[in-house]
Amino acid sequence: MDKAELKRRCMEAIDAECESIQAIGDKIYQNPELGYKEFETTKTMAEAFRSLDMHLETEIAYTGCKAYMDKKEGLTVGVIGELDCVVCTDHKDCTVEGNVHACGHNVQLANIYGCAVGLIKSGVWKELAGNVEFIAIPAEECVDYAYRDSLIADGKISFYGGKQEYVKRGGFDNTDMLLQCHMMEMEDPSKACIVNTDCNGFITKTVSFLGESAHAGFAPFEGINALNMAELALNNIHAQRETFKDDDKVRVSAIITEGGNLVNVVPAKVEMQIMVRAFHVDAMMDASKKVDRALKAAALALGGKVEIRDKMGYLPMKTDRNLSALYRENMMTLAGVPEDGFVERYETAGSTDLGDMSQMKPCMHIWSTGVTGGLHAKEYRIADADKAYILPAKMLAATVIDLLYDNAEKAKEIKEQFQPSFTKESYLAFMKEHTGKVCFDGGKEI
């Protein structure tokens, strides 16, 4: 069948089910769950995929599910959506705990369901070579460290990020490329979407400064003030900022999560969380070493101790230009977007665990419209349901058709041209190498 006719049938099938597609996104919006807690959201997606008579795998990365049709020979395209929400306590729709989908992940899930609807209900998937997987993946937002650390300690997960966890479990072993669409308000309203996105990776650090308690009035000189060590560390980090190259987009964010218990006791223990971001892997490692140096210097100055627990976060994302070019072309031919209606490249200091995947497989990450307000902020809203829920579903389906039409020649070409930075094995080894604890005793260094 002619490719244009396949796309036409697919678009019609999505239009016929637009209300059910939006209903999925709205239902998930009303029940936001943080990463690795998305039990109800997983159930919602599983029920939606079962309604299409798809094969289903659940608990794929502790939570999450994957759906697919009867397996064929050939390449496999993954269409991915994220399950988790964020915390924004001043958003009007947040739960008592502050949970809210001010991230657009509920829209992503509606998009991948809509894509499945189009390919299946039209019968188009039978005309394509290869396979399509629809993956509802947990825990993209790197938050809630204590909970995730408890899951790691219990052996239930190994990584903070859901895609990372799914890699380790072998879930992506037979997936050749990944398609994803996210939501963002365009600064220029004449632009229909952002085509190519490159972003930072990061390392997380949980830091404990350990001093000696003493009476803050009678004998502060007998103590070692852990809070002063933390304050020095922050100043030391600030002093490093001019050593970071502009092109590396280094960001170091830090908070004090525990600063002492009583004002009349010299603080003996202070806890910090630090996130070190950069645009390239080498820059991440360089910035991480400088931050460690700043932390150790603070302990050395006061003769205290510091424990630094590193956990590799997400790797920088470099999206595949060949994949995104297909989406762009479909936006022009099927949605009538003019040649100048795109933001061609977006570089951001933000991070996503799709970055890890982009180091191993061709990945597409489109930013689409249909929302207003900043991501993760109280102003975030869905402004145009058709642009948010329906249009990306259509464009994802059309891109799948491009990839797997004509014996999947386009998918084969893209896979052949892609040059991975990591294999699965080298990736897991890298993650392990840069996860661990360092203990530094400043009292022994003088």
Steps between C-alpha positions, in 0.01 A plus 500: 500500500618853424670668799284810475189283514631321809550834672155622396334191650702534816404867544132414451516228764655742751240766424222246558638426848606852602269507802630171642860611442444824688313313774811290571711812544239670717460194724874480560512875567249453779711234672864620494760263645873545561760273344493131591165565670296506176291195582163650403644672194650171384162335550331771292742453212482120520120511477519738206738273309295191583199669342694486172565124541873556533753273666598648834792487742466667840738595782763547233719728713338449841199690367409564136380288210574418136246412232553360152328314218587154368876485448647508150848468361694824466584814695305630799400862557419603857248778566551617855306699758579575863278414796612725783404846619681782680437689824376857471316596817366831367338352187122520519457134404758346731411230751533542876858375463569752224502246216396633159560424133658838430751311288278382214556131563128430508486650150788278386307193613191613310725554197643149501154350553369712212787386282410137578134570426586640159728216394277221633143612433590602146672166438805689381745313725435183298637675191829591666822306533635450851348576839373787714516502879307746715691551824353675805816550704536612864711753684632756252508779758806450722341584836398332825851365562426349842220283363706386203799430723274278710393308190865460402589381850219243481626378161182607320672741262858594412461847350319825569376525139238267355665474159830416668327230701337360188839485326643289780198267489553445128181675396661699221724218374290445188382858451689667217389862538273713717246772426376744762309826505488745791298819556623858527363847442688654209663837566410590142132410449558467125705185562321166497763288673864463594666246272836415657587512868840462665526526877717458806578190695560499873646330806325506838691532825367435848744662742545462876723740693595344833636711784489493880217628717562738789313762699471799270527746789729339760752326277455541125877464466464135599278430201547470126217684328357293213278787390803723458656228286191495279504879468866493404425228246234714335742792477771270364260379230413859411871573461523220244232642269737715294701185419206346315498552123193674361454238227482224761190655661609389846241546776561414866189506719519437875264494797551433870251236607610478863674791674512411867248431775530760779631853477698465822688191380785515249362305198677165476333382180377689195354337190503644148375397159687618192432462129787555256385548140693544176450475124767236439603190693860623539377834634275320749794305638724808514237705686434210736868483598508875565193479723658211693811712546286785636329268746825348624658845540215602729556196720875561499458862610316403819654159558172317451391215278297484182331204336414540131262246350493527121220363286526540125186679390418534130735533205488792254241463225594528133192432291521333161456754219384239250211391719386852581514596132223247434277657767575845359403392149173353625418823681539679168315256274226386739455795736575782256786653699712734282872453449580772755252370758758309706763558762771289340724454805452544871790475744403483865672450833210278606533123502307184416578130514427482129852641486631162612313332218625755245856393580414144391218518243346753259251709699254768399380758753252754365359792699143561388252777581155502657603612848567832671714588800841382605575133553479394866346838585164612638396664171525177297174421318371309198381779273406311182393138541526419130856631470605331822320165492418427136751663266810336654325161495446543127856615434648215702292250305598659168867485601465130584352445154794680339743281691339162435354551151667335200665220696609749770767647272500838678534339844786284374675804354469699825623211711798446268601867511475530879826488694444404866721632777424200722394141467264370766793332673732801494214725611421287805872482582528880475201548729646262757844659485362844585270392781646463847607667825812701587591575864743784572632575849628856510626454852773264377627721219663782699 
